[in-house]
Amino acid sequence: MDLATDGYTDNGVRRRARVVEHFGRWLEQGGIILRRLRAEHAERFLGYHLGHCRCPQPAPKDRGHCRSAIKRFVRYLESLQLVRSIFPQAHPHTPVDRLLRAYDQHMIDVRGLSQGTRQNRHRDARRFLQWRFGERPLRLRQLQPKDVSGYVLARARHLRATALHPLCANLRSFLRFLEFSGPLRRGLVGRVPQLPQRAVPVLPRLLEPQERRAFLKSFVRSTPRGRRDYAIAMCLADLALRGQEVASLTLDDLDWHARTIRLAQTKQRRERLVPLTDRVARALLDYLKRGRPPTQNRALFVHFRVPRGRPLAVHYVRKIVRRAFARCGIQVPGTHVLRHTWATWAHRRGANLKLIADVLGHRSLQATAGYAHVNTEELRPVALPWPRSKP
């Protein structure tokens, strides 16, 4: 178990070794050999022995620390095929779990939805079933139109108006799946309320050029972590990538000869290529040569903290950007402002919507039009005066 390779300090390695030694002595005293190790043995050690432990020091007794160390040790034994898996992953076992697992597979195979979209729809489907059936048997044929409208009304009391649109869309998606798979009578999808669209769309916050420069300058590029965070910011600001697309990048996605980046994990689950600009290429090379920690993981952006080398999750990418905005004193709703800003300024410089749609990965120009906002200031000189009426 090479903990040092994952970035653990000498003290961290010693602490975990003491837990393993403590657990090993307990197994030996109980006459339990490795090939007969089961999950109940680990739970008995953690749940009972630690609370009544009289073992001589050093014998760690913190349950959380011991559980983490033992799980990692067992995973290591599993990799060497010395023990069978004693901490299996949870599998769906209730009717609701099985139904939602089939729904998730439908969203993958038929709809081709991204993981983030599937998670949101999975969550709203579970909430609807819990609201309607609770702990009672799952009888989908008993669903009535009043159940659909009643659920939306009940949720509307606790949600903002902007959150009701995705809720209704997710509920329609789930009801269509139930109609498609058979257990639901047709017609209930139309009972989901149709909410009125906002009459005048509110243009999202955009970064001014000086704000964008201040944002990029806020990263300390003299440290390995700063080089990584700056490279992430450049991918978001110069290539208009989504946070999930940045987090999913691997070393194999970079084509230095063709100067392109391959995006395999996109929102539409369609692979696409984006050009690798000079500034992004320099930022990535600086990070790869003088910032990325040694690891066998092929993810492009990885953690520096232990266990070192783990791929960055999308929420961590967003956290990096939010912290940079906070350092600059820029108040924005989220990381998507960089994508909006790129598309808007590209449109103002003369790029057509088709080109912008190709870079953003949009299927329709209608989706792109929401990003390329009209420059009101540029329209003022060409605005015609209102004709006065004759007396």
C-alpha positions in Angstrom: 0.0 0.0 0.0 2.1 2.9 -1.3 0.5 5.8 0.5 3.5 8.0 -0.1 2.8 7.9 -3.8 -0.6 9.4 -3.2 0.9 12.3 -1.4 0.5 11.2 2.3 3.0 12.6 4.7 5.3 10.4 6.8 3.0 11.1 9.8 -0.1 10.2 7.8 1.4 6.9 6.7 2.4 6.0 10.2 -1.1 6.8 11.5 -2.7 4.5 9.0 -0.2 1.8 9.6 -1.1 1.8 13.3 -4.7 1.3 12.4 -3.9 -1.6 10.2 -1.7 -3.1 12.9 -4.5 -2.7 15.5 -7.0 -4.3 13.2 -4.6 -7.1 12.4 -4.0 -7.9 16.1 -7.7 -8.1 16.7 -8.2 -10.4 13.7 -5.4 -12.6 15.0 -6.8 -12.8 18.5 -10.2 -13.9 17.0 -8.6 -16.5 14.8 -9.8 -14.8 11.6 -7.6 -15.3 8.5 -7.6 -13.0 5.6 -9.3 -15.2 3.1 -12.3 -15.5 5.5 -12.5 -11.7 6.1 -16.0 -10.4 5.8 -17.7 -7.0 6.2 -19.2 -8.0 9.5 -15.7 -8.5 10.9 -14.7 -4.9 10.1 -18.0 -3.6 11.4 -17.6 -5.5 14.6 -14.1 -4.1 15.1 -15.3 -0.6 14.4 -18.6 -0.7 16.2 -17.8 -2.8 19.3 -14.1 -3.4 19.8 -13.1 0.3 19.6 -15.7 1.2 22.2 -14.3 -1.4 24.7 -10.6 -1.4 23.5 -8.0 -2.1 26.2 -5.2 -2.7 23.7 -1.8 -1.2 24.6 -0.7 2.0 22.9 -0.3 2.9 20.1 -3.8 1.7 19.2 -5.9 4.3 17.4 -9.5 4.4 18.5 -11.1 7.1 16.4 -13.9 5.4 14.4 -13.9 7.7 11.5 -10.1 7.6 11.0 -10.0 3.8 11.5 -12.9 3.2 9.1 -11.1 5.2 6.4 -7.8 3.4 6.9 -9.3 -0.1 7.0 -11.4 0.5 3.9 -8.3 1.6 2.0 -6.3 -1.3 3.3 -9.0 -3.8 2.3 -9.2 -2.2 -1.2 -5.4 -2.8 -1.4 -5.8 -6.4 -0.4 -8.6 -6.8 -3.0 -6.2 -5.4 -5.7 -3.8 -8.2 -4.8 -6.6 -10.7 -4.8 -5.9 -11.7 -1.2 -9.4 -11.1 -0.1 -12.8 -10.9 -1.8 -14.7 -7.6 -1.9 -16.1 -7.1 1.6 -17.4 -3.5 0.9 -19.6 -4.1 -2.1 -21.3 -1.1 -3.8 -25.0 -0.6 -3.0 -27.3 -2.0 -5.6 -31.0 -1.0 -6.1 -33.2 -3.3 -4.2 -36.5 -1.5 -3.7 -39.2 -1.2 -6.5 -38.5 2.6 -6.6 -34.7 1.9 -6.9 -35.3 -0.5 -9.7 -37.7 1.8 -11.6 -35.3 4.8 -11.3 -32.4 2.6 -12.4 -34.4 1.7 -15.6 -35.2 5.4 -16.0 -31.6 6.3 -15.8 -30.7 3.7 -18.4 -33.4 5.0 -20.7 -32.0 8.6 -20.4 -28.6 7.2 -21.4 -29.7 4.9 -24.3 -32.6 6.8 -25.7 -32.1 10.4 -24.8 -28.3 10.5 -24.6 -28.4 12.9 -21.6 -25.4 14.0 -19.6 -24.7 12.9 -16.1 -25.7 16.2 -14.5 -29.0 16.3 -16.4 -29.7 12.7 -15.4 -29.0 13.4 -11.8 -31.4 16.3 -11.7 -34.2 14.3 -13.4 -33.5 11.3 -11.2 -33.8 13.4 -8.1 -37.1 15.0 -9.1 -38.6 11.6 -10.1 -37.7 10.1 -6.7 -39.3 13.1 -4.9 -42.5 12.8 -6.9 -42.8 9.1 -6.1 -42.0 9.7 -2.4 -44.6 12.4 -2.3 -47.3 10.3 -3.9 -46.7 6.8 -2.5 -44.4 7.3 0.6 -43.7 3.9 2.0 -46.8 2.3 0.3 -46.5 -0.1 -2.6 -45.6 1.5 -6.0 -48.9 1.4 -8.0 -48.3 3.6 -11.0 -51.6 2.8 -12.7 -53.4 4.6 -9.8 -51.8 7.9 -10.7 -54.4 10.6 -11.4 -54.2 14.1 -13.0 -54.7 15.6 -9.6 -51.6 13.9 -8.4 -49.5 15.6 -11.0 -50.9 19.1 -10.6 -51.0 18.6 -6.8 -47.3 17.8 -6.6 -46.3 20.8 -8.7 -48.5 23.0 -6.5 -47.0 21.6 -3.3 -43.4 22.1 -4.6 -44.3 25.6 -5.8 -44.7 26.8 -2.2 -41.1 26.2 -1.5 -39.4 27.1 -4.9 -38.6 30.2 -6.7 -40.4 30.9 -10.0 -37.3 30.2 -12.0 -37.0 26.8 -10.4 -40.5 25.7 -11.4 -39.7 25.4 -15.2 -37.0 22.7 -14.7 -39.2 21.0 -12.2 -42.0 20.7 -14.7 -39.7 19.7 -17.5 -38.2 16.9 -15.3 -41.6 15.7 -14.3 -42.7 15.5 -18.0 -39.6 13.6 -18.9 -40.3 11.0 -16.1 -44.0 10.6 -17.0 -43.1 10.1 -20.7 -40.7 7.4 -19.7 -43.5 5.7 -17.7 -45.9 5.9 -20.7 -43.1 4.6 -23.0 -42.3 1.6 -20.7 -46.0 0.7 -20.2 -46.9 1.0 -16.5 -48.6 4.4 -16.9 -51.8 5.3 -18.8 -51.4 7.9 -21.5 -52.4 11.5 -21.0 -50.9 12.4 -17.7 -47.9 14.2 -19.3 -50.3 16.9 -20.6 -51.5 17.4 -17.0 -48.2 18.9 -16.0 -48.8 22.7 -15.7 -47.6 24.9 -18.6 -45.9 27.8 -16.9 -45.8 31.2 -18.7 -42.5 32.2 -20.1 -40.9 35.4 -18.9 -42.1 38.2 -21.2 -38.8 40.1 -21.2 -35.7 37.8 -20.8 -33.2 39.1 -18.4 -29.7 39.3 -19.9 -27.2 37.6 -17.7 -24.3 39.4 -16.2 -21.3 39.7 -18.5 -17.7 40.5 -17.7 -16.2 43.8 -19.0 -12.7 43.5 -20.6 -11.0 44.9 -17.5 -12.9 42.5 -15.2 -11.8 39.6 -17.4 -8.2 40.7 -17.2 -8.4 41.2 -13.4 -9.9 37.7 -13.1 -7.1 36.0 -15.0 -4.4 38.0 -13.2 -5.7 36.9 -9.8 -4.1 33.5 -10.2 -0.6 33.1 -8.6 1.2 31.3 -11.5 4.4 30.9 -9.5 3.1 27.9 -7.6 2.0 24.5 -9.0 -1.5 24.9 -7.7 -1.7 28.4 -9.3 -0.6 27.1 -12.6 -3.3 24.4 -12.6 -6.0 26.8 -11.6 -4.9 29.3 -14.2 -5.0 26.6 -16.9 -8.5 25.8 -15.8 -9.5 29.4 -16.0 -8.1 29.7 -19.5 -10.1 26.7 -20.7 -13.2 28.3 -19.4 -12.5 31.9 -20.6 -10.8 31.4 -23.9 -12.4 28.1 -25.1 -15.9 28.7 -23.5 -16.0 25.2 -22.1 -18.4 24.1 -19.5 -17.2 23.2 -16.0 -18.0 19.5 -16.5 -16.1 19.5 -19.8 -13.0 20.9 -18.2 -13.2 18.4 -15.3 -13.6 15.5 -17.8 -10.5 16.3 -19.9 -7.8 13.7 -20.1 -4.2 13.8 -21.4 -5.3 11.8 -24.4 -7.8 14.6 -25.4 -4.9 17.0 -26.2 -3.7 16.8 -29.8 -0.6 19.1 -29.9 0.1 18.5 -33.6 -3.4 19.3 -34.8 -3.7 22.0 -32.0 -7.1 20.7 -31.0 -8.8 19.5 -27.8 -11.3 16.6 -28.0 -14.4 16.9 -25.8 -15.9 13.5 -25.2 -17.9 14.2 -22.1 -20.2 16.9 -23.4 -23.7 17.9 -22.3 -25.2 16.4 -25.4 -22.9 13.3 -25.2 -21.6 14.2 -28.6 -17.9 14.2 -29.2 -16.5 17.5 -30.7 -13.2 19.2 -31.3 -12.3 22.7 -30.3 -9.2 24.7 -31.4 -6.3 24.9 -28.9 -5.4 28.6 -28.9 -1.9 29.8 -28.2 -2.7 31.2 -24.8 -4.5 28.1 -23.6 -1.6 25.9 -25.0 1.0 27.9 -23.1 -1.0 27.7 -19.9 -1.5 23.9 -20.3 2.2 23.3 -21.0 3.2 25.4 -18.0 1.0 23.3 -15.8 2.0 20.0 -17.3 5.7 20.7 -17.1 5.9 22.6 -13.7 2.6 22.0 -11.9 0.9 18.6 -12.4 1.9 16.1 -9.7 3.2 12.7 -10.6 0.3 10.3 -11.0 -0.7 7.4 -13.2 -4.2 8.9 -13.6 -4.8 10.1 -17.1 -7.1 13.0 -16.0 -5.7 16.4 -17.1 -6.5 18.3 -13.9 -5.9 16.4 -10.6 -5.8 17.1 -6.9 -2.6 18.1 -5.0 -4.1 17.0 -1.7 -4.0 13.4 -0.5 -4.8 11.0 -2.1 -2.8 13.0 -4.7 -3.6 12.5 -8.3 -7.4 12.1 -8.1 -9.3 13.8 -10.9 -10.9 17.1 -10.0 -14.7 17.0 -9.8 -16.8 19.6 -11.5 -17.8 21.3 -8.1 -14.1 21.8 -7.4 -13.6 23.5 -10.8 -16.4 25.8 -10.0 -15.0 26.5 -6.5 -11.7 27.5 -8.1 -13.4 30.1 -10.3 -15.7 31.4 -7.5 -12.6 32.0 -5.3 -10.9 33.9 -8.1 -13.9 36.2 -8.6 -14.0 36.8 -4.8 -10.4 37.8 -4.8 -11.2 40.4 -7.5 -14.3 41.6 -5.8 -16.4 40.6 -8.8 -20.0 39.5 -8.0 -21.3 37.0 -10.5 -23.8 34.2 -10.3 -21.4 31.4 -11.3 -18.8 30.1 -13.7 -21.1 30.2 -16.7 -20.5 34.0 -16.9 -17.2 33.2 -18.7 -19.1 31.2 -21.4 -21.7 33.9 -21.8 -18.9 36.6 -22.0 -17.0 34.7 -24.7 -20.0 34.2 -26.9 -21.2 37.8 -26.6 -17.8 39.3 -27.4 -17.3 36.9 -30.3 -20.6 38.0 -31.7 -19.7 41.6 -31.3 -16.4 41.1 -33.2 -18.3 39.7 -36.2 -18.5 36.0 -35.6 -21.8 34.5 -36.9 -24.1 32.4 -34.8 -23.3 29.2 -36.6 -19.6 29.5 -35.8 -20.4 30.4 -32.1 -22.8 27.4 -32.0 -20.1 25.1 -33.2 -17.6 26.2 -30.5 -20.2 26.1 -27.8 -21.5 22.7 -28.9 -25.1 23.7 -29.5 -27.4 21.8 -31.8 -29.6 24.7 -32.6 -29.0 28.4 -33.3 -31.8 29.3 -31.0 -29.9 28.0 -28.0 -26.9 30.1 -29.1 -28.9 33.3 -29.6 -29.3 33.4 -25.8 -25.6 33.7 -25.4 -24.8 36.2 -28.1 -26.7 39.2 -26.7 -27.5 42.3 -28.6 -25.1 45.2 -27.9 -27.5 48.0 -26.9 -24.8 50.7 -27.0 -23.9 49.9 -30.6 -27.6 50.3 -31.6 -27.9 53.8 -30.1 -26.3 55.6 -33.0 -28.5 53.9 -35.6 -31.8 54.4 -33.7 -34.2 56.6 -35.6 -35.9 59.5 -33.8 -39.6 59.1 -33.1 -41.6 61.1 -35.7 -43.6 63.9 -34.3 -47.2 64.2 -35.3 -48.4 67.3 -37.1 -50.8 69.5 -35.1 
